Structures are given as C-alpha cells and as structure tokens.
Amino acid sequence: MPLPEYPMIIGGAEHRSDTPLTVAVPYDGQPFATVYAAGQPHLQMAVEAAKKAAPLMREMTRAERAAILLRAHALLGERRELFARTIASESGKPLREAHTEVERALTTLFFSAEEAHRLAGEEVPMDAAPAGAGRMAMFIREPLGVIAAITPFNFPLNLSMHKIGPALAAGNAVIHKPASATPVTAILLARLFLEAGLPPGALNVVTGPGGSIGDFLVEHPDVRMITFTGSADVGTRIRARAGMKRVTLELGNNSAVIVCEDADLEDAVARCVPGAYANSGQVCISVQRIFVGEAVHGEFVERFSEAARALPIGHPLDENAAVTSLITEAEAQRVVSWIGEAVGAGAKLVSGGGRQRATVQPAVLADVPRDARIFCQEAFGPVAGINRFRALDEAIEAVNDSPYGLQASIFTSDIGKAFRAARCVHVGGFLINDVPQLRVDQMPYGGVKMSGMGREGPRYAIEEMTEIKLISWRVS
Ligand code: NAP
C-alpha cells in the first residue's frame, strides 16, 4: 500500500518535487509517510508567498489575528489524538509524552492569541530631558515581515508553535523548515492554520535537508529574521551567516542539578528520574549532571538507579512505554560509546547502558570524570551522571564548568542556599526544588553562553519578532 503523502505547503497550496523522502518510525524503522525535498524554485516560491502575505498580516487588526489563532486552537483541540500519534510515530517519543506535548502546544497557541490582543508599545517621557520639552512621544511595535523558523525533531509541535504562534500574533509571515525526521507534524499544522482562516502564504512549510534549505533562508535578503531551535553547531553556523538579520537561537545544554544533604531525597529522585529519561533524554534541558551532597550520595544513587531500572521500555505507540528509542541508531551508538569512554576513564556504570537498535536502556553513571564527553558535552540520550560534593560553592563551580547555560536547579530546604545558587549559577533559568527540565510555556525561556541568545515564551518571542518605531510630535 502506498504511504500517505504530505506535500509542502507554499502560498496555501500543496507542492511536490522530484525528490520524495520517506519518513520512518525511529524505533523500528517502519516507513509511515512520504514528503518531498524542496529545490531552489520551491524555496524562492516560499519567500515570494511570504512576502505577499506579510502586508496582509501587518494590516490585520489585533482582534483578527487573535481570532485566527483561537480558531486554530479549537481545531488543534479537536485533533489531539491525530497530532499525538503523528508526533510519537515520527519523533519516536512515547505516546503519553506526545499527548503532553499537544497540551503544551495548545497552551503556547492560547498565550500567543492573548499576546496578539496585548501587543503594544508605550509612552516615552520626552519632557524628562530639556530637549524633549513640548513634545509627546510613544513607541509602537511593528512586525518584521518574513521570518524563517527552523525547528528540531524532539518537540515537533510545541517548539514549532513557540515560533509560529508569536510570529503570526505579531503580524509576520513565516517560512517553516521542520527537522527532516519530523516534517509531517509541521505540514498538519500548516493545514490546520489554513482551515482556521490564515491567509495563504502567511505560513509556508518547506521540507528537506537542513544544510541547503537553511543556507538559502539564512542568506535570503527578504528574510528578516531567523528563529532557530537546534544544536549549538548549526546555531553557530546560522549566527555566522546571518549578517544584520535578527537571530534567535535556542540551543543545547548539559543540564545540572544540585541535591543538598538537607533536600527531600524522595522528592528529588521522583523528579530527577523523569527529568533525565523523558524522550530518552532527547530534551535540551534533560537532567544530565547531578551533584549530590557527600553524605547522601550513596543513598541517592541507589534510589535513583532503582527507579531508572523500573521504567518500561517499548514502542512509541505503546501506552505504557516510558522509554522508547533515540532518533537514529547512529545516535544510540554514539551515546553508548560515550558511556564506554567515561567508564574507561573511571566512572562507575551503576545500571543500564545496553543498546538494541536505536534504543538505549536508561543509564546511571556515578563519579564521572568532569572531562568525559558524556558529562561535559550535551549527551542528548538517556544518561545521568551522579557526582558528589562537600561544600555548596564546590557544586556551583562544577555546574558552571560547562560551555552551556540554559537551565539548572537545586533541591534544598535551606532558602539561603537556594538563593545563593540562583545568583551564582550562570544560566538563563534557575529552578528551586524542581528539575531544570521544567518549562512552563509562557515563561521567558532561553540560554546564555553556548545555549543561545534571545528568549521564547509568546510575550518574549514577540519582542524579538517586532521592531520598535518611535513616533514623536511637537505639541507646542
Ligand atoms: P539540529 O541537527 O541542529 O537540527 C535542527 C534544525 O536545523 C533541523 O530542522 C535541521 O534540518 C536544521 N539544519 C541542519 N543544518 C542546518 C544548516 N546548516 N542551516 C540551517 N538549518 C539547519 O538539531 P536536532 O538534532 O534536530 O535537535 C537537537 C538539538 O536541538 C539539541 O542540541 C537540543 O539541545 C537542541 N534543542 C534546543 C532547545 C531549546 O529550546 N534550547 C529545544 C529543543 C532542542 P535537518 O533535520 O534537515 O538536518
């Protein structure tokens, strides 16, 4: 039986190319859809379509933009099951996590609609300076025009929504390039927005290999902004090629947690285990490095590994599976080889770490050398390394010993320790008595150092996706 086809969406119409691509379930390699690789003519067509739609988006009232987003919200609510099953199939994440992603995407879309209503500038107090006397001024926020959104495979719906929702709310047109592994969710989403009344061309989806499509969009003079979520390597390349364009980069991390001796250990374990192994650790804020107070290190390792061993492994569409596969077998091989390298350098493999095809058993390492790649680089797999510390400042120094700085956290019952760590850890977000993997979709979210630049969360993304124009008038 032929596979269902998902042509690109450009200018509101479906487009195929001469190069079909098969999308498969990463867990078992089962093909489930056909998409098409965009050639240069498709990319040029997408830019033209977005340029044509941009003035329509800009001229719409806030109420009209919000109404489209709310209609899309209602349609997504009706299609929860379709989206969850599509996400689970193409990204390979467990179905129950795919359902959570759909609920989060609904929240992101709802907050984007609210921000469309709220979008405003402010009065500028001109006469606070002598040169401003007799003048009144305000600034308004104007859309940029055409925005390219490039997204990763690990949250194909919600991370796309974090770009598309705010961009449309602010009156922009979008060209979306989803990850090659997960294009179907993006195409379903574009169809849904068209049904919700979005003008054709206001959201275009081009599929195919990131290198050539990415370079075209990043360098095209009519694309005003690149909003990118993905690896630090690709983000660095985009930043280098983008020239004067606006760029938002949401990149990787090797997230750290400090567990103090005065923490509620049961609670810390209960949060750190899903924090480390959800989506097989393929989450940019996955718990990767855990620093535990010396006196409770042994007990923490024991409780943590017991809980990790109990996680059911299975097919992404199996309702009970908590751990499924990585996105490719090559990624699983990389993770296992990094575990082996750490063990060779003196780390203790407490449990897990076996591999079958693209699936890696949740791995627990203890006393990991700081320069082992599984610790000092982004692991992006189901692995947690649990080290020990004596003094809080030693733990803070270890957390900061990273090229990344997205989110980190501490578990403690001492408010003084919590706020000392919050002030001294160099990250974009710091969580107290939670895991760094916590993201609530309206909060300002983004990293420092190699974790990127700019913030997401609809309100903050809109600030990045608009430009300020000052209007001053002489009143006397
Ligand atoms: P990736 O390999 O960097 O790919 C991300 C996107 O960039 C894909 O659509 C990819 O297309 C495209 N791309 C590839 N080469 C490109 C180029 N030269 N120019 C422009 N775009 C290009 O990342 P991934 O493996 O999909 O996702 C995992 C990474 O994303 C991890 O590092 C993770 O930490 C990060 N991430 C960060 C956040 C955050 O919010 N900070 C959230 C989720 C994930 P192809 O798929 O066709 O190659």
Residues whose N, C-alpha, C, O or C-beta is under 5 A from the ligand:
A	BS01	NAP	I150 T151 P152 F153 K177 P178 A179 S180 A181 G208 P209 G210 G211 G214 D215 T229 G230 S231 A232 V234 E250 L251 G252 N253 C284 S451
